[in-house]
């Protein structure tokens, strides 16, 4: 039997502490998943799920890593319906067995993820009521983000939506966001000229600064005032459904 080194133990501890779902695992729950997972490095633009293809693994983002769930609407047209960072996971953690992906999951911010085969997660859910309950709770939260996105797109201005999106990314990836305005427009499902105007407006108010291919948040409080209430609603719902314990209420 191979010996586990101190460095490997530290890395495993950091991995589980670095994802808000995994951080709720007890020692026993962790033992059901950890031996089957591997740390992988994800690159910007990499598709970890493709529409119509079978889902074989789940990815738990760690650190700054962020994945965008994108629905294709036709040639050259797509829109983001959810973004996932260290608060969650990408893949079929709430499904029963293998199923085809509906949306494309594309890496927005590069970084590390803990990759676990679907079968290992299915076995862990069957053996641990806590894990099964946690993943059901996360599915509720993920559905709420999609429903909130639909309502937000229908009723809130592009500027409000852009400010909300920037707050979500700052939470996960920090103040400096590597993103072209063309890519930003695609995520919001609007024309590039529209995003150019919004970015100029927010920069003019001293909330962000832009450089070639990057955006940087410099006034978090001001950006919160410009964002729609969807940001706060989703944060409150995550605390109520999952929270620090994985059982909600916090």
Buried (B, 14 or more C-beta within 10 A) or exposed (E): EEEEEEEEEEEBEEBBEBBBBBBBBEEEBBEBBBEBBEEBEBEBEBBBBBBEEEBEBBBBBBBBBBBBBBBEEEEEEBBBBBBBBBBBBBBBBBBEEEEEBEBBBBBBBBBBBBBBBBEBBBBBBEEBEBBBBBBEBBBBBBEBBEEBBEEBBEEBEBBBBBBBBBBBBBBBBEBEBBBBBEBBBBBBBBEBEBBBBBBEBBBEBEBBBBEEEEBBBEBEEBBBEBBBEBBEBBBEBBBBBBBEEBBBEE
